[in-house]
Amino acid sequence: MHADTTAAESGTGLRRVLIVLCTTEIISWGVLYYAFPVLLPTIGERTGWSHAAITAGFSASQVVAGLVGVPVGRMLDRHGPRAIMTTGSIIAVPGVVLMATAQTLAWFTAAWLLIGVAMAGVFYAPAFAALTRWYGARRVSALTALTLVAGLASTVFAPLTAVLNTHLDWRGTYLVLVGILAVTTIPLHLFGLRLPWPEIEHETRHHPSAVARSRPFIVLTIAMSLAAFSVYAVVVTLVPLLTERGMSTSAAAVALGLGGVGQVLGRLGYARLAARTSVRTRTALVLLVSAAVTTLLGVVPGPALLLVAGSVLAGVARGIFTLVQATAVTDRWGAVHYGRLSGLLTVPVMLTAAVAPWAGSALAGWLGGYPAVFVVLGVIGVLAAALSTAGVPGR
């Protein structure tokens, strides 16, 4: 314990956990999230299941992740991330194996429910809670660094998934990917997150129950949920949109991957944006920009280069949105109850983000194609921006 404490004080321990979380977030997001939109068309072709039915399983995993995130948030506040993130990595392995070997749609969907439990333990929420507590006043720089690196998940795994799929089909691709996840994230979480979990002074100014019932928290939750619906529906429906515009699946996967580069570019400027704007202004601004880019993707028919540029810009907005969401609680109510309040905020956000992939596919059928879907998502983003202006407590 003394060695770990000394390491933390010197900064060595903090750098270690940041490197560990950067690595595991890239792999976890790449395997459990970004591989799916690339493999969706192939899964449909090989199984005969509809895109909406397939995506419903993926969406169900997001619902589970959001619901499980509430008790996970409480445990994070008390015990830290090591056991939670290690367990999440372990659960992910049988979940993906069961999904990749599914012979029926019910089996496929049930496997995604198990993967959802793993997501609650390995995605951004526990990583953000860990860095918020360990880094204290320097949390923005740590969170920015994490999301900068993790933003490359789609850049790395979308093209990798496409290449593997051409040689192994979707089932073999998922088995290879989950093997990568198992041999990297399990030991990294187990051995790399051993810093003592610091105690912080409790304050009575922002009791979590009172905050959760307050008008600003409720309005913020609605705004962030609508924004998440728009942002994450775009991620899953982008490849189908681009293929509908005439691009090959491989080229569309590359465009999705370049959106990861956009995420990195957006996050590079977040610290400056945060320093120069109020929380109300930057939240509304980020959501408006995201809505505008989404709408343009739905309206502009081409050429391919312009659509790729739109994908990158959507990534920029998505990257900044992640940091806006990560700092939403601390910017308004402090860091004392971050895990619990963030968990409560995350539930409806995850639920709408979960419904988004299925809703995007279903809307495409109802509206006659994906371009109209993107226009609808843009309108939802504008509504989210307007609501966000009321999601700030009085000073």
Buried (B, 14 or more C-beta within 10 A) or exposed (E): EEEBEEBBEEEEBBEBBBBBBBBBBBBBBBBBBBBBBBBBBBBBEEBEBBBBBBBBBBBBBBBBBBBBBBEBBBBBBEEBBBBBBBBBBBBBBBBBBBBBEBEEBEEBBBBBBBBBBBBBBBBBBBBBBBBBBBBEEEBBEBBBBBBBBBBBBBBBBBBBBBBBBEEEBBBEBBBBBBBBBBEBBBEBBBEBBBBBBEEEEEEEEBBBEEBBEBEBBBBBBBBBBBBBBBBBBBBBBBBBBBBBBEBEBBBBBBBBBBBBBBBBBBBBEBBEBBEEBEBBBBBBBBBBBBBBBBBBBBEBEEEBEEBBBBBBBBBBBBBBBBBBBBBBBBBBBBBBBBBBBBBBBBBBBBBBBBBBBBBBBBBBEEEEBBBBBBBBBBEBBBBBBBBBBBBBBEE
